[in-house]
Amino acid sequence: MQQAQIEKKAKVKFATQADPVMLATLKRLAADEGRQIQALVDEALREYIERKTSNTPRRHVLDSFRNSMATYDSLYRELAK
């Protein structure tokens, strides 16, 4: 589902607790980015759910793997012998 569609849906309130240092950091990041705390929480929850429910590796993991293969291909071939 696209992000714009997700954000148009009605929000449901829920209560939780956070470590004071983590909450202060979240507030600072939101201010630095000119975003609301809720937007950062939504983004974090979306990424967490995607990571936990997806069977495919994340893009940055695949990018790192490809870079490693390009850099160390000959070494990997020697080690495989």
CYANA upper distance limits for C-alpha pairs under 8 A (distance plus 0.5 A):
  1 MET  CA      5 GLN  CA      7.22
  1 MET  CA      6 ILE  CA      7.35
  2 GLN  CA      6 ILE  CA      6.94
  3 GLN  CA      7 GLU  CA      6.70
  4 ALA  CA      8 LYS  CA      6.90
  5 GLN  CA      9 LYS  CA      7.33
 18 ALA  CA     22 MET  CA      7.20
 18 ALA  CA     23 LEU  CA      6.59
 19 ASP  CA     23 LEU  CA      6.66
 20 PRO  CA     24 ALA  CA      6.59
 21 VAL  CA     25 THR  CA      6.65
 22 MET  CA     26 LEU  CA      6.62
 23 LEU  CA     27 LYS  CA      6.68
 24 ALA  CA     28 ARG  CA      6.71
 25 THR  CA     29 LEU  CA      6.62
 26 LEU  CA     30 ALA  CA      6.63
 26 LEU  CA     37 ILE  CA      7.37
 26 LEU  CA     40 LEU  CA      8.28
 27 LYS  CA     31 ALA  CA      6.69
 27 LYS  CA     37 ILE  CA      6.76
 28 ARG  CA     32 ASP  CA      6.54
 29 LEU  CA     33 GLU  CA      6.59
 30 ALA  CA     34 GLY  CA      6.40
 30 ALA  CA     35 ARG  CA      5.41
 30 ALA  CA     36 GLN  CA      6.17
 30 ALA  CA     37 ILE  CA      6.03
 30 ALA  CA     40 LEU  CA      7.40
 31 ALA  CA     35 ARG  CA      6.75
 31 ALA  CA     36 GLN  CA      7.97
 35 ARG  CA     39 ALA  CA      7.06
 35 ARG  CA     40 LEU  CA      7.99
 36 GLN  CA     40 LEU  CA      7.38
 37 ILE  CA     41 VAL  CA      6.75
 38 GLN  CA     42 ASP  CA      6.51
 39 ALA  CA     43 GLU  CA      6.66
 40 LEU  CA     44 ALA  CA      6.60
 41 VAL  CA     45 LEU  CA      6.57
 42 ASP  CA     46 ARG  CA      6.54
 43 GLU  CA     47 GLU  CA      6.67
 44 ALA  CA     48 TYR  CA      6.58
 45 LEU  CA     49 ILE  CA      6.57
 46 ARG  CA     50 GLU  CA      6.62
 47 GLU  CA     51 ARG  CA      6.55
 48 TYR  CA     52 LYS  CA      6.66
 49 ILE  CA     53 THR  CA      6.46
 50 GLU  CA     54 SER  CA      6.09
 51 ARG  CA     58 ARG  CA      7.93
 57 PRO  CA     61 VAL  CA      6.90
 57 PRO  CA     62 LEU  CA      7.14
 58 ARG  CA     62 LEU  CA      7.06
 59 ARG  CA     63 ASP  CA      6.62
 60 HIS  CA     64 SER  CA      6.60
 61 VAL  CA     65 PHE  CA      6.72
 62 LEU  CA     66 ARG  CA      6.65
 63 ASP  CA     67 ASN  CA      6.68
 64 SER  CA     68 SER  CA      6.57
 65 PHE  CA     69 MET  CA      6.68
 66 ARG  CA     70 ALA  CA      6.67
 67 ASN  CA     71 THR  CA      6.62
 68 SER  CA     72 TYR  CA      6.28
 68 SER  CA     73 ASP  CA      8.06
 69 MET  CA     73 ASP  CA      5.41
 69 MET  CA     76 TYR  CA      8.46
 72 TYR  CA     76 TYR  CA      6.67
 73 ASP  CA     77 ARG  CA      6.74
 74 SER  CA     78 GLU  CA      6.82
 75 LEU  CA     79 LEU  CA      6.69
 76 TYR  CA     80 ALA  CA      6.62
 77 ARG  CA     81 LYS  CA      7.21
